[in-house]
Amino acid sequence: MKLDLQSITTSRYGVSAALGIGRFVPPRIGYRFMDIIARYLASRSHSPMTKAVRANQWMAANEELNSQQLDEMVLKTFQHHTKCLYMYYRHLFDPSTSEDLFEITPRLFEVIKKSRDSRHPRIVVGIHHIDHIIQPL
């Protein structure tokens, strides 16, 4: 019987494990662990998930990446994804841990107020990756 990684990670046990890691594992260890998982996922070149990411990255790059470049993009994609999942579960239990990731400015409240006061709704998007620097709107 083949191990279906996607079924495991989306199962109740996989989500429980992710919740536990996010809640109890400090960032220094958590990010390293997520990198190990990302590398493992990227190395499984025959898995449907890896094939899908590879095809997506190839199309997004206008079919111009060679095999080695695609391998790098697949790894970066999994690294980004696992890091975001760790951050999500970490901040889920303690929202105060995310306070150093962004700054709420008066401009944000202005955008929200305009959205409420007009017939032109706006989309307010929060950050999802700590390597980005948030600029005022």
Secondary structure, DSSP 4 states (H G I P E B T S, - for coil): ----HHHHHTSHHHHHHHHHHHHHS-HHHHHHHHHHHHHHHHH-TTSHHHHHHHHHHHHHTTT---HHHHHHHHHHHHHHHHHHHHHHHHHHH-GGGGGGG----HHHHHHHHHHHHSSS---------TTSPPPP-
